[in-house]
Amino acid sequence: MNAIARRSLGLLFGALCAPMVAFASPAQPTHEFSLDNGLKVIVREDHRAPVVVSQLWYKVGSSYETPGSTGLSHALEHMMFKGSAKLGPGEASQVLRDLGAEENAFTSDDYTAYYQVLASDRLGVALELEADRLASLQLPANEFDKEIEVIKEERRLRTDDRPSSKAFELFKAMAYPASGYSIPTIGWMADLERMHIDELRAWYRQWYAPNNATLVVVGDVSVDQVKSLAQRYFAAIPRREVPKAKLPLELQAAGERRTTLYLKTQLPNLMMGFNVPSLATTATPRQVYALRLAAALLDGGYSARLSTRLERGEELVSGASAWYNAFTRGDSLFVLTATPNVQKGKTLEQAEAGLWRELEALKKTPPSAAELARVRAQVIAGLVYERDSITSQATSIGQLETVGLSWKLIDQELAELEAVTPADIQQAARTFFVRDRLSVAHVLPEASRNQESRHED
């Protein structure tokens, strides 16, 4: 090994052994203020390029909906582009396109958000257009009649005709017995078929108020500039009474739940989910950070336990994953999936037993300090890399604020992950990876049901 190689190896080793928090860039200057009408505004300065991202987040999503009236939040997101008192359908989007801006929107269980990415000296245009549709959305019936057909087709393409999406939708409906997280964001097809424009008008009046929204601006701007623009375009919009939304809390011990789904898929698949708290609902935040690292221990790249032991070692599965969303406004799920290695004759039952062995191993023996250090380094490096993007920074801020947490957590997150010990991961596994919190779905090809029927005959 030559001198240059030895020096490079030494630098790499030192980097891996040093606390990863040291590699996080200093916190960007971030400012928070509210208008008199209740609109919260968060500005994060990032002057590396003359670009800005503007996002307006509303505290409403599918978990706010009720059985029989699902899909309202997502349908309203579509209709927000269909005209206001000042502009006709699609005209606001045309203005932004002419400026070279990128715009879009997204709906989830917990929020609906609208964003623009554009030159920082054009921020005023984006805010004027956003304020206009908050204040005076038109919701014409003829536009709704066309758009609901687009939404139904979106549901067919993304869910009904995609077995993996259909399976996860039905799995969620079982895994969340007590909360609105059982509702698909796009809505059930039966509810889309009978949705009426008056429902969307009522949903808009109910939830789209400045005091139920957060404006996030990240990029080459100053707080004084944003404050002036926000005051100019949003201050005159009156606050409205907004319903008090309860957290989507789950049953801690709903009992083991199981389903078998026969879908148009080529390979069998397994889904397992444990009802767990999120950062917004936990009494012990350390447990949440421990669960995040547990997911990475199991499924954090080539060296993770599931791929090393079950896929390449035992050749039990052809693929496996583990993931956990800590940033929901209600209780969350810790999810594992696996596809049995059918070429080796492995079954869903064997794959499930293999996943349980890995969970039991976490309960019995805490991970070594070296394994945890490697995994933590991967997680933190990923976060640091992700935060290089102004859009990612804005999205992290908006999500945290909208689920009831604080944007300040993004600047504390790395230190919280550093503080997790092997014993914390073991304790979290013992607490949450139990059958009383478990939902299991076995997904099988439709052809196998036909074979079973013939065998029964």
C-alpha positions in Angstrom: 0.0 0.0 0.0 1.6 3.4 -1.0 1.7 6.4 1.2 -1.2 8.1 -0.5 -3.4 5.0 0.0 -2.4 4.7 3.6 -3.2 8.4 4.2 -6.6 8.0 2.5 -7.4 4.9 4.6 -6.5 6.8 7.7 -8.7 9.7 6.8 -11.6 7.4 6.1 -11.1 5.5 9.4 -11.0 8.7 11.3 -14.1 9.9 9.6 -16.1 6.8 10.5 -14.9 6.9 14.1 -15.6 10.6 14.7 -19.0 11.7 15.9 -21.1 12.1 12.8 -22.7 15.3 14.2 -19.4 17.0 13.4 -20.1 16.5 9.7 -23.4 18.4 9.8 -23.2 21.9 8.4 -23.9 24.7 10.8 -27.6 25.4 11.2 -28.8 27.8 8.5 -30.2 31.1 9.8 -33.9 30.3 10.3 -36.6 32.8 11.4 -40.2 32.3 12.5 -43.1 34.8 12.8 -46.9 34.8 12.5 -49.2 37.3 10.8 -52.2 38.7 12.8 -54.5 36.3 10.9 -52.6 33.3 12.3 -50.5 32.3 9.3 -47.2 30.9 10.5 -44.2 31.8 8.4 -40.8 30.1 8.6 -37.9 31.4 6.6 -34.6 29.6 6.2 -31.8 31.4 4.5 -29.6 29.5 2.0 -27.7 31.9 -0.2 -25.7 29.4 -2.3 -27.8 30.1 -5.5 -30.3 32.7 -6.5 -33.2 30.3 -6.1 -36.0 29.9 -3.6 -38.6 27.3 -2.7 -42.0 28.4 -1.4 -44.3 25.9 0.2 -47.8 26.4 1.8 -48.8 23.6 4.1 -52.3 23.0 5.3 -53.1 20.9 8.4 -55.5 18.5 6.6 -55.1 15.2 4.9 -56.9 11.8 4.6 -56.6 11.0 8.3 -59.0 13.9 8.9 -61.6 12.3 6.8 -64.4 9.9 7.8 -65.8 6.7 6.4 -68.0 7.4 3.4 -66.3 10.7 2.7 -62.8 9.7 1.8 -60.5 11.3 -0.8 -61.7 14.9 -0.1 -58.3 16.3 0.7 -56.7 14.9 -2.4 -59.6 15.9 -4.7 -59.4 19.4 -3.3 -55.7 19.5 -4.0 -56.5 18.9 -7.7 -59.2 21.6 -7.7 -56.9 24.2 -6.2 -55.5 24.6 -9.8 -58.9 25.2 -11.3 -59.3 29.0 -10.9 -59.8 31.8 -8.4 -61.5 35.2 -8.4 -58.6 36.6 -10.4 -57.5 33.8 -12.7 -59.2 31.0 -14.7 -58.5 27.3 -14.6 -54.8 26.6 -15.2 -53.8 30.3 -15.6 -51.8 30.5 -12.4 -49.8 27.5 -13.6 -49.2 29.2 -16.9 -47.9 32.3 -15.2 -45.4 30.2 -13.3 -44.3 28.2 -16.3 -43.6 31.5 -18.2 -41.3 32.4 -15.3 -39.5 29.0 -15.6 -40.8 27.9 -12.2 -41.4 24.4 -11.0 -44.7 23.9 -9.2 -46.8 21.0 -7.8 -48.7 19.8 -4.8 -49.0 16.7 -2.7 -51.4 15.2 -0.2 -50.8 12.7 2.5 -52.5 11.3 5.6 -51.6 14.4 7.6 -51.2 17.3 5.3 -51.7 19.0 1.9 -49.0 21.2 0.5 -48.4 23.4 -2.5 -45.0 24.4 -3.7 -43.1 26.5 -6.2 -39.3 26.6 -7.0 -38.2 29.7 -8.8 -35.7 32.5 -9.1 -35.6 34.3 -5.7 -36.4 37.7 -7.2 -39.8 36.2 -8.4 -40.9 35.0 -5.0 -43.6 37.7 -4.9 -45.4 36.2 -7.9 -45.6 32.7 -6.2 -46.9 34.2 -2.9 -49.5 36.4 -4.7 -50.8 33.4 -6.6 -50.9 31.2 -3.5 -52.7 33.8 -1.5 -55.2 34.3 -4.3 -56.4 30.7 -4.3 -56.4 30.6 -0.5 -58.7 33.6 -0.4 -60.9 33.1 -3.4 -60.9 29.5 -4.8 -63.8 29.2 -7.2 -64.4 25.4 -7.4 -66.6 25.4 -10.5 -68.9 22.3 -10.9 -68.0 21.7 -14.5 -64.3 21.6 -13.7 -65.0 19.1 -10.8 -66.9 16.8 -13.1 -63.9 16.5 -15.4 -61.3 16.4 -12.6 -63.0 13.6 -10.6 -62.7 11.4 -13.7 -58.9 12.2 -13.8 -58.7 11.2 -10.1 -60.6 7.9 -10.6 -58.2 7.1 -13.4 -55.2 8.0 -11.2 -56.6 5.5 -8.6 -56.9 2.8 -11.2 -53.4 3.3 -12.5 -51.6 3.8 -9.2 -53.5 1.4 -7.0 -56.2 -0.8 -8.5 -54.0 -2.0 -11.4 -50.8 -2.1 -9.3 -50.8 -5.2 -7.0 -48.1 -3.9 -4.6 -50.0 -0.7 -4.0 -53.4 -2.4 -3.7 -51.9 -4.9 -1.2 -50.4 -2.1 1.0 -53.7 -0.2 0.9 -55.6 -3.2 2.2 -52.8 -4.0 4.7 -53.1 -0.4 6.1 -56.8 -0.7 6.4 -56.3 -3.7 8.7 -53.2 -2.4 10.5 -54.9 0.8 11.7 -58.1 -0.4 13.4 -58.7 2.8 15.4 -57.4 5.7 13.4 -57.9 7.6 10.1 -54.7 6.2 8.8 -56.7 3.3 7.6 -58.1 5.6 4.9 -56.2 5.7 1.6 -55.1 9.2 0.6 -56.7 9.0 -2.8 -60.0 7.7 -1.3 -62.0 4.5 -1.8 -63.4 4.2 -5.3 -67.0 4.0 -4.0 -66.5 7.4 -2.4 -65.0 8.9 -5.5 -68.0 7.7 -7.5 -70.4 9.6 -5.2 -68.4 12.6 -4.4 -70.1 16.0 -5.0 -68.6 19.4 -5.5 -70.5 20.7 -2.5 -68.5 18.4 -0.3 -65.3 19.9 -1.6 -66.6 23.4 -1.1 -67.4 22.6 2.5 -64.0 21.0 3.0 -62.3 24.1 1.6 -64.2 26.4 3.9 -63.6 24.1 6.9 -59.8 23.7 6.6 -58.3 26.2 4.2 -57.7 29.1 6.6 -54.5 31.1 7.2 -54.6 30.0 10.8 -54.5 26.4 9.7 -51.5 26.9 7.4 -47.7 27.3 7.5 -45.8 29.1 4.8 -42.2 27.8 4.5 -39.7 29.7 2.4 -36.1 28.4 1.9 -33.4 29.9 -0.3 -31.7 33.1 -1.3 -34.0 35.5 0.6 -33.9 37.6 3.8 -36.5 37.4 6.6 -37.4 41.1 6.0 -38.1 40.4 2.4 -40.4 37.5 3.1 -42.1 39.3 5.9 -42.9 42.2 3.6 -44.3 39.9 0.9 -46.3 37.8 3.3 -47.8 40.8 4.8 -48.7 42.3 1.4 -50.4 39.2 0.0 -51.7 37.2 3.0 -52.5 39.6 5.8 -55.9 40.7 4.4 -57.2 37.1 4.4 -59.3 36.7 7.5 -58.8 33.9 10.0 -61.6 31.4 10.3 -62.7 29.0 13.0 -61.1 25.6 12.3 -62.3 22.3 13.8 -60.1 20.9 16.6 -58.4 17.8 15.1 -57.7 14.9 17.4 -54.5 12.9 17.0 -55.0 9.6 15.2 -54.1 7.3 18.1 -54.0 3.5 17.8 -54.9 0.7 20.1 -51.6 -0.3 21.8 -52.6 -4.0 21.9 -55.2 -4.6 19.2 -54.2 -8.3 19.0 -52.6 -10.1 16.1 -54.4 -9.5 12.8 -54.0 -11.5 9.6 -55.2 -11.4 6.0 -54.5 -13.3 2.8 -54.8 -11.4 -0.4 -54.9 -12.9 -3.9 -53.8 -10.4 -6.5 -52.5 -10.2 -10.0 -48.9 -10.6 -9.0 -46.2 -13.0 -10.1 -44.5 -13.6 -6.8 -45.8 -14.1 -3.2 -45.1 -11.3 -0.8 -45.2 -10.8 3.0 -46.0 -7.7 4.9 -45.7 -7.3 8.7 -46.5 -4.2 10.7 -46.3 -3.3 14.4 -48.3 -0.4 15.8 -45.8 2.0 17.3 -45.8 5.7 18.4 -44.4 8.5 16.4 -42.3 11.4 17.6 -45.6 13.4 18.0 -47.3 10.8 20.2 -44.4 9.1 22.2 -43.8 9.8 25.9 -40.2 8.7 25.3 -38.5 10.3 22.2 -35.4 8.1 22.6 -37.6 5.1 21.7 -38.5 6.7 18.4 -34.9 7.4 17.5 -34.0 3.8 18.5 -36.8 2.5 16.2 -35.3 4.6 13.3 -31.9 3.0 13.8 -33.4 -0.5 14.3 -35.0 -0.1 10.8 -31.5 0.8 9.4 -29.9 -2.1 11.2 -32.3 -4.5 9.5 -32.4 -2.8 6.1 -29.7 -0.2 5.7 -27.9 -1.3 2.6 -25.7 -4.3 1.6 -24.3 -4.9 5.1 -27.7 -4.8 6.9 -29.0 -7.9 8.7 -31.9 -8.8 6.4 -29.9 -8.8 3.2 -26.8 -10.4 4.9 -28.5 -13.1 6.8 -31.9 -13.9 5.1 -31.1 -13.0 1.5 -27.4 -13.9 0.9 -26.9 -16.2 3.9 -29.9 -18.5 4.3 -31.2 -17.7 0.7 -34.6 -17.6 2.4 -35.8 -14.4 0.6 -35.1 -12.8 -2.7 -35.6 -9.4 -1.1 -36.6 -7.9 2.3 -37.1 -4.4 3.7 -37.8 -2.6 7.0 -39.0 1.0 7.4 -40.6 3.4 9.9 -42.0 6.9 9.6 -41.4 8.7 12.8 -42.9 12.0 11.6 -46.6 11.4 11.6 -49.1 13.4 13.7 -50.5 10.2 15.1 -49.3 6.7 15.9 -47.2 5.0 13.2 -46.2 1.6 11.9 -42.9 -0.3 11.9 -43.2 -2.3 8.6 -41.2 -5.2 7.3 -41.7 -6.9 3.9 -40.2 -9.9 2.3 -40.4 -11.9 -0.9 -39.7 -15.6 -0.3 -37.0 -17.2 -2.5 -39.4 -19.3 -4.6 -36.5 -20.6 -6.8 -35.2 -22.3 -3.6 -38.7 -23.5 -2.8 -39.1 -21.1 0.2 -42.6 -20.2 1.4 -44.3 -17.2 3.0 -44.5 -19.0 6.3 -40.7 -19.6 6.2 -40.0 -16.0 5.3 -42.2 -14.8 8.2 -40.4 -17.1 10.6 -37.1 -15.7 9.3 -38.2 -12.1 10.0 -39.3 -13.1 13.5 -35.8 -14.6 14.1 -34.2 -11.3 13.3 -36.6 -9.4 15.6 -36.0 -11.9 18.4 -32.3 -11.5 17.9 -32.6 -7.8 18.5 -34.6 -8.5 21.7 -32.1 -11.0 23.1 -28.9 -9.3 22.2 -28.2 -5.6 21.7 -26.3 -4.7 18.6 -22.5 -4.3 19.0 -21.1 -0.8 19.4 -19.3 -1.2 16.0 -22.5 -2.3 14.1 -24.5 0.6 15.6 -21.7 3.1 14.8 -21.7 1.9 11.1 -25.5 2.1 10.8 -25.7 5.4 12.5 -23.0 6.8 10.2 -25.0 5.7 7.2 -28.3 7.3 8.5 -26.7 10.6 9.5 -24.7 10.8 6.3 -27.9 10.3 4.3 -29.6 13.0 6.3 -26.7 15.5 5.8 -26.7 14.8 2.1 -30.4 15.1 1.8 -30.4 18.5 3.6 -28.1 19.9 0.9 -31.3 20.5 -1.2 -33.4 23.6 -0.4 -36.5 21.7 -1.3 -35.7 18.9 1.1 -35.0 21.5 3.9 -38.4 23.1 3.2 -40.2 19.8 3.2 -38.6 18.7 6.5 -39.6 22.0 8.1 -43.1 21.9 6.7 -43.7 18.3 7.7 -42.5 18.8 11.2 -44.6 21.9 11.8 -47.8 20.4 10.2 -47.7 17.2 12.3 -47.5 19.2 15.5 -43.7 19.2 16.1 -41.2 22.0 15.7 -38.9 22.8 12.8 -36.1 23.1 15.3 -36.0 19.3 15.5 -34.1 19.2 12.1 -31.2 21.0 13.8 -31.4 18.6 16.8 -32.0 15.4 14.9 -28.4 14.3 14.4 -27.5 14.7 18.1 -30.6 12.7 19.1 -29.5 9.9 16.8 -26.0 10.0 18.3 -27.4 9.6 21.8 -29.1 6.2 21.0 -27.3 3.3 22.7 -27.4 -0.5 21.8 -29.5 -1.0 25.0 -32.0 1.5 23.7 -32.5 -0.5 20.5 -32.9 -3.7 22.4 -35.4 -2.1 24.8 -37.4 -0.7 21.9 -37.5 -4.1 20.2 -38.7 -5.8 23.4 -41.4 -3.1 23.8 -42.9 -2.9 20.3 -42.0 -6.1 18.4 -44.8 -8.2 20.1 -47.7 -10.1 18.5 -50.4 -8.0 20.2 -49.2 -5.1 18.0 -48.8 -7.1 14.9 -50.6 -7.2 11.5 -49.6 -9.7 8.8 -50.6 -9.9 5.2 -49.8 -12.8 2.9 -50.0 -11.7 -0.7 -50.4 -14.5 -3.2 -50.8 -14.7 -7.0 -54.4 -15.2 -8.1 -53.4 -18.4 -9.9 -52.5 -20.0 -6.6 -56.1 -19.6 -5.4 -57.4 -21.3 -8.4 -54.9 -24.2 -7.7 -56.1 -24.4 -4.1 -59.7 -24.6 -5.3 -58.9 -27.5 -7.6 -57.1 -29.3 -4.8 -60.1 -28.9 -2.6 -62.4 -30.3 -5.3 
